[in-house]
């Protein structure tokens, strides 16, 4: 069992074949119970309601597993598997297709663009430019290396936020020349 600890978080991971799911599930449960007993001995509480489990694999691999195989029961609590989890601001789906982070990034950027557009007539051009760099481009730049080998359609949904709407926000009139 591999683990990575953060100040307020612990990630457990185990690579396993679909045929060997039962021993792997038991190993994860034992590890979670060990973390829970250590937490209790140090007067801390493991919040099972905030704990997440995700099983990563292709759709063919995941279809071999039943819902009972994917559910972890630790004492009196049950951990249901998630299809998407968030890790350090990156949304990871069970097929590692990057669609979840692409969709979330595009939605967030469009939200901020709409809000910035409402400010257009009240704020100077330099302030709008700074807002776009701070709220949109920084969000697009964060973890963009994860898109390196993604499908074209996944990357396109993120790239669409850069082209038309940012020019609508920054340009004073609809007939203004871009280049």
N, C-alpha and C positions, 0 to 999 in steps of 0.2 A: 504494500500500500504506500503510495507516494503522497506526501502532504506538503503544503506550503502555508506558513502561518503569517498573518498580518496582526497588527495590534488588536483589532477587534473582529478578526475573521480567520477562519481556517479552511483551506481547500483540500479536499481529499480526492485522489484520482487512482484509478486502477484500470489497466488495459486487460480486456478479457474477450474471449470468443463467445459467441452466442450459446454454444453447447455447455460452457462452463459457468453459466450465470449463477447457479445456486451457491457454489463455494464463494464466488466473488461477492454476492449479496450478503452472505453471512460475514465475510471479512469486513465489509463496509459497516454493517450493523455493529460488529464487535468494536470497531474503531470509534464509532459514534458513542457507544456506551462507555468506552474508556475515556473519551473526552468529557462526557457528562459526569462521570465519577470524579475525574480530576477537577473539573469545575466546581462540583459540590464540595470537595475537600478544601478548596481555596475560597469558599463562601461566594462562589459565582454561580450563575445559572445559565445553562445552555437553553436558548430560546428556540424550541423546536418549531414554533409557529413561523419563525423567520428563516428557518433552514430550508434549503432547496436541493433537489436532486435532479440531475439531468443525465440521461443516457444518450451518448453520442454514437452515431453510426449511419450507415446508408439506410434507405427505406426498406431494402430487402433484409438487412440484418435486424432492424428493429421489428419488422413484421414477424420474425421468428419467436419473439418474446410475448408472453401474455401480460396482461395488466397486473396479475398477481406476482409475476416475476419482477416487475419493475417497481413495485411498491415496497418500501422498507418499513418494517415494524420494529420500533425500538421501545420495548417496555410497554408503556401505556399510550404512546403516541405513534401516529402513522405518517410517514413522509410519502406523499404522492409525487410522482415524477412530473416535472415541468417540461414544456416544449421549448421555452425560451427562458434563459436566466441572464442576469446582469452581473458583469464582473468588471470592476474598475471603469464603469461607464460604457462598457461595450456589451451589446446584446448578442448573445450566442444562442443559436437555435440548434435543435437536436441533429440536424443534417449538416451543420457547419456551412450553410449556403450563403451566409452573410445578408440574407434578405431582411432579417429582423433589424439589424443595425442600420442598413440602408434605408428602410422604411422609417425608422425612428429619427434618423438624422435628417431626412428630407422633410418630414412633418415638423420637426423642431425649427428647421431653417425657414420653412414657409411661414410658420407662426411668427417668427421674429421679423421676417420681411414685411408681413402685413402690419405689424406694430410699428416698424420703422417708417413704412409708407404713410401712416397716419400722422407722423411727426414732420413729414417733409416740408410743409409750408411754415412750420414754426421754428425750425432749427436750421442753422447754417449748413452749407454743403460739406464743409470739413467735419462737422460733428456727425453728419449722416455717414460719411465715409468711415469715420472712426467706429461708429456703431456697427456698421456692416462688417468691418474687419474683426471687431471684438466678438460679435454675436454669431455671425454666419461663417466667416472664413476660418476662425479658430475651431469651430465645431466641425467643419469639413476637414480640417487639417489633422484633428486629433485621431490617431490610430488609422490614418488613411492607408498605411502600408498593409493593413489587413485585406484590402481590396485588390491586392496585387494579382492574384490568380482567380478572381471572381468572374462570374459570367458578365457579359456585356450589359444585359438588361438590368442586372443588379446595380452596376456602377452608373448606368444612365439615369436612374431615378434620383441619385444624389447629384449628378452633374446638372440636371435640369434646374436646380435651384440657383445655379450661378448665372445662367444666361439671361432670360427675359426679365425676371422680376427684379433683379438687382439694378438693371438699367432703368426700369420703371421707377424705382425708388430714387435713384440719383439724378436722372435727367429731368430738367424742368418742364419740358413740354413733350407731347407725343410725336412731334415732327423733328425733334432734335436729332442731329446726326451723331451716330455712335463713334465712328472712327475718325 
